[in-house]
Amino acid sequence: MNRKFMDVQLKKATSHLAKLTHRGSFIKGNIVTMKRTCGYPNCRCVKEGKKHVSMYIGKKQDGTTKMIYVPKRLEEEVEKKISAYHRIKKLVDKISELNYDQLKMKKDKKIV
């Protein structure tokens, strides 16, 4: 891979990462959708078997997965924040690979 091309890619990736993290609007976790019954005897979930759909954030904490309920009014906001986190994670991986490749090129060519 060409070093100049790698420098441009690295600059783009770090710039994009800076924009995403600067806002601070991200949440680590995954979206989990669950179907449940509410327990009210006259509800459709009991009478018709149509369960309620709820969104949760699945998050690893102390070796176990924690589930955090997301109210309907916050679902869209949470989806955006979790999506931003996953984009950040991919960018960090990409930047790391580019830096690894640059290091490898420097090592092979003994460039300082």
N, C-alpha and C positions, 0 to 999 in steps of 0.2 A: 504494500500500500504506500502511496506517495505521502511524504511527510507534510507538504504544504496542504494537501487535501485533508489530512488528519487534523492539522492545526485549525482549518476552517470548520471542520465538523465539531471539534472540541469547543471552539469559540461559540458556535451556534447552540450546542447542547448546554454549556454553562450559562449562557445568556438566558435561554428558555427556563432553565432550572432556577436562576435568580429571580425571574419574574414570578414563577409559581410560588416560590417559598417566601418572597417578600410580602405577599398578601397575607400569609399565615393562615389561609383558608383551606385547610386540609385535615382529614381525619384518617388515622391508621385503622384499618379494619376491612371487613367484607360485608356486603349486603346479604342478609338472609331473609327469605320470605317464608313465613309459616302460616299454616291454616289451623284455626282453632275454633272451639265452641265457647260461647260466652257464659253459658249456664242459666240464662233466663228461660224459663219454661215455655213462654209464648214466642220466642224468637225463631226466625227462619232456620237458624243453624240446628235447632233441636227438631222443629217440625218437618222441614224439608231436607235436612242434611247438608244444606249449603253453608259451609264453614266461612268464618270471617278470615280475611287475609290481612296479616300484619307484617310490618317490616321491622327487622332488628339489625343491629350492628353486631357482627361476630368479631370478637377481639381476643387475642391470646394474652393471658395475664397469669403470671406465676405458674406456667405450665398447663393451665386449663383454659378452655374457651369460655369467655363471658359473653352473654347475650344482653344487649341493651335495647329496650323497646324504643321505637321511633314513632311518635305521633303522626297521623296522616298529614297534618299541616306542615310538618318539617321534612317529609320524605324527599321532596325535590332538592332541597338545600343539602341534605345529608348525602344524597346520591352524587351531587356535584363535588362535594368535599372529599368523598371517598375516591371518586374518579381522579381528582387532582392528586391525591396521595399516590395512587397507582402510576400516574404519569411521572411523578417525581421519582418514584422508585425505579422506573424504567430508565429515566434520564441518568440517575446516579450509576446504574449498572453500565449504561452506554459510556459515560464519562470514564468510569473505572477501566473498561476495556480499551478505550482509546489511549488512556495513560499507560496501561500495560503494554500496548503495542508500541507506543513511543519509547518506552523504557527498553523494550526488546530491540528496537531499531538502534538506539544509542549504544546498547551493549554490544550488538553485533558489529557495528561500524566504529565503535569506540569514540562516539561523538560526545562532546561535553556541553 
